Structure formats: C-alpha cells, structure tokens
Amino acid sequence: MKYRKIILATILIAGFVLRLCTLIQLSSTTFFNPSLMDKHDQRTFHLWAQSILKHPVHVDGDAFYMAPLYAYFLALLYAVSGGSIFFAGLMQAIVDTIAIYLLYRIGRTIKDENTGIIAAGLYAFYQTIVLYSVTILSDGLITFLNIFFIFSLYRALEKKNRLSWILCGIVFGLAALAKPTILAFIPFIIVGLLLWPEKILIDHQKKTKKSFQITMAILFAGLACTLIILPASLRNLAVSGKFVLICTNGPVNWQIGNSSDSTGLFYYPSGHLLHPASIDFWKLLIKKTLLFFNSYEWPQNLSIYIARELIPALKFAFVKFGLIVPLGVVGLFLAARKKKNFLFVSFTIVQIMWVIMFFITERYRFPAVACLTVFTGFLITQVIDEIRTKKIVLPFVKLAIAGLWGYIFGWTPGQLFNDMYWKIFAKLSKTNIVYNLQTNNNRLAEKIASDYKKLLPQDPDSHFFLACVYAQKGIMDKAEQELTRTLELNPEHELARKFLDEIRKNHLSH
C-alpha cells in the first residue's frame, strides 16, 4: 500500500512539473499571446474575458454564443493576476493535476488501486492534454469538470447523503456551463441508478422503495444543477429577449459536421444540411466514427505536431491517442459486464458519441480520452491478474484485439492536410515577430524568428523576418546573410531586395 502512495505522489509531481515546463517553454513561442491569434479560439476567449472584467453581465449584448464558464473563469484569473496569461496557464496546470488524482480515484472505484495508478500515469503524460492544459482554451477545464462530475457521482453513491448529491448536481451544472453536451448523459444517470446493485441511495430513506430514493437523489442533484445554470439562462433572456439555456453555437457546430460537403473535421461547409434519415447522413457518420478512432491527433487551433518541435518538454509526454484508444476500448467492453460500471461506461460512450455527432478534433476527444485511460488501466490490470493465475491464451487474445484495432486505425492524412497548419504557423510567426519588434521585445522576436527559420528553412519569409530582427538589433552582417538567402529562395522577393540594397549602400557610405 505504501509504495502505491509513493508512485501516485511521483505521478502527480511529475505531471505538474511537466505542465509547468511546457508552460514556460510555450511562453516563448508564437502560440502564447492569444491577442495575436486572429480567427483562433484563444483570441476569442482572451478578448471575452477582458470584456467580462468591464461588463460582467452584458458583455456583447447578446445571448452567449459559446459556453460561458471558461471565459468567466479566465476573467477571474485575469482579475487576480492583473491580466497575466502565464498565471492563467499556471492555474490551469494545477487544475489538470487535480484531474490526474481524480482519475486515480475513479480507477480505484471501477476496479482497484493499480487501475487508478495506471490511469493517472497515462493521463499525466498524455501529450496533447499536457499542451492544451496550459493554453488559453477551455478544453482543460471542460475535461476536469467532466472527470470531477463522474467522481462526485460515484462519491454520492458511496456516501449516500443529501450533501453529496447536491455537490454532484453543482459539478454537473458547472460542467454544462463549460460544455452543454454533458446534458446528454441525463437519461443514462437515471438508468444507471436503477441498475445500481445497492438498494440504499440515501441513508435516511432506508425503508422506502428504491424508485423513491432515486427520485430524491435526482431531485437534490437536479435542483443544485438548475441553480448553477439558471443565472446564464436568465442573463441570456434579459440581454437578448430570447430563452437560451446556455449558448447558441450548437446549431452552427451541427451544420459544420452534418452538411452535404462536410469533411468530418472542422471546416465551414457551404452545402445543405443533411437529414438524419438520409443515407448520406449515415455515410458521413460512419466516416466521422473512423476519424474519431484514428490515431492521428486532428488539430484545431493548435497542432501538436508543430508544438512539440517548439516545446522540448512535450517529448517527455510519451502517451498518445494511438496507445490509449485500442487498449481503452477493449477495457471498456470488459468493464461493461458489471452493472456497477454502467454509469462510467455509458458516460464514456456519451463522450465519444457527441464528438462523432458533430465533428472531430483532438481537443474535443479529451473527456473521452480521460475515461479511456481508466479502461486502459482496467485492461492492463486484468491481463496481469490473468497471467499471474497462469491464464495465457485469454490475455493474449485481448491484447491481440487491441493491437489489431490500433493497426486498422493507425493511418495518417496526406501532406496537404499538414501543410495547412504549417501555413498557419508561418502566418502567426510573422504577426508575432512584427508585434515584438514594434514593442521593442527584440529577444522574443529573435526567438520566434529563429524557430520559424528552423522549422521552415525553405520558406523565404523565415529568412526575411529574421533579417528584420537582426537589423533592428544592429547586427547588419547577419541581416545581409539572411536577406541573401531570402533572394536565393525567392528572387522575386521585392522587400528583401530593397532592404538588401539599402544595407549595402549604407555599408559603402561608411
């Protein structure tokens, strides 16, 4: 028992240190300043949080377009820190570290201590989650609240008192304000409580029927949840004159993911909306299912494949989707055989299905990934137990199925898809370099320009913008070298030619 506590403590410390190092290294990259990330959600949340500090209720004078909780959470962090983006990232790192511990507790509830430790370890070192946990995006908070809810639900079933159910409702309400898709889990809660093997749900109701106990439990949780969501609904009604439960972007996201020309990924379509009864709708649904289980980390706002080239700490985050999903899916099917696990199994399936129903991105998969780490731990511990009891064939079959799954879904998209995100990186790099030169932050401008050149050495502009940095620092020989290289790559680069001519004229005059 003692050594398990040491292992858990080590995982928690390592997970936090990894996130802190990632944050520190992220702060010197082109992806850190959200105000410069035009058409990215980072900028949207950043500006939204700043608006909240000025007008907490009205903001833009309309119903919330996106779920509001993260923006208000970010505004609170800005208010405390004087608008520090780094402080916000640090607090998010702490929140995500708490999520590691909660997954350990869930794993322990689902099976045993070892399952929880494996789940915690896998989540702590999951590469994309480490990156997004310290980025100005809502996904870290969404994942945490989803994990916290399922933990509080099992906690309420264990404690059997009103306070636990009220806490469960509060967390559920907060999770809904962060991402309303969790509301789809409500019917499964009712079924799960009916299937719960124990008769007693609330201690003081021992002599009453189970149906009444379920009603009371849902009532306490439901009222608490309603009180959390109600302010957002009333605010939407007061500001817009329309009843909007939480936010209005649901139909837009549905259009993105279910139109005649939808790709299954995040691209704004121009075609007509598909009817759920049509063959094309179901063909697209199958395609999105295949994309969801694919091992590729489908980027949106950030690309892990670019970020890990800029952030060395991410190389220590060795866990990826291609490892978790095949093992986790097999573990899910094994865990589903027990009624006690119905709530967590169905919760995981809901987390998978809502993504598939809309469109696929790596960050939308995070709540499902968190759940699948527990089921991965479930499978691994079960395989180990079977081997210890000299059952060789059965664990081999389970691992073989997982391996086959990973092989089938292990393909990657073509170069065209990757090139798009490199173009975004180049554009953001240029914006950041210009901004930092204008604000006389030459050190950061040089760092970003050097990264740009290192990762895209064949892009003429990577050399041109580095030349601009060198020129502002007065290092004219290096500026001349970079301008010369720019023209070698693109002889038609007029700005580089004019700049180089000016440098040479000044050199001759001296």
Buried (B, 14 or more C-beta within 10 A) or exposed (E): EEEBEEBBEEBBEBBBBBBBBBBBBBBBBBBBBBEBBEEBBBBBBBBBBBBBEEEEEEBEEBBBBBBBBBBBBBBBBBEEBEBEBBBBBBBBBEBBBBBBBBBBBBBBBBBBBBBBBBBBBBBBBBBBBBBBBBBBBBBBBBBBBBBBBBBBBBBBBEBBBBEBBBBBBBBBBBBBBBBBBBBEBBEBBEEBBEEBEEEBBBEEBEEBEBEEBBBBBBEBBBEBBEEBBEEBBEBBEEBBEEEBBBBBBBEEBBBBBBBBEBBBBBEEBEEEBBEEEEEBBEEBBEBBBBBBBBBBBBBBBBBBBBBBBBBEBBEBBEBBBBBBBBBBBBBBBBBBEEEBBBBBBBBBBBBBBBBBBBBBBBBBBBBBBBBBBBBBBBBBBBBEBBEEEEEEEEBEEBBEBBEEBBEEBEEEEEEEBBEEBBEBBBBBBBBBBBBBBEEEBBEBBBBBBEBBBEBBEEBBBBBBBBBBBBBBBEBBEBBBBBBEBBBEBBEEBEEBBEBBEEBEEEEEEE
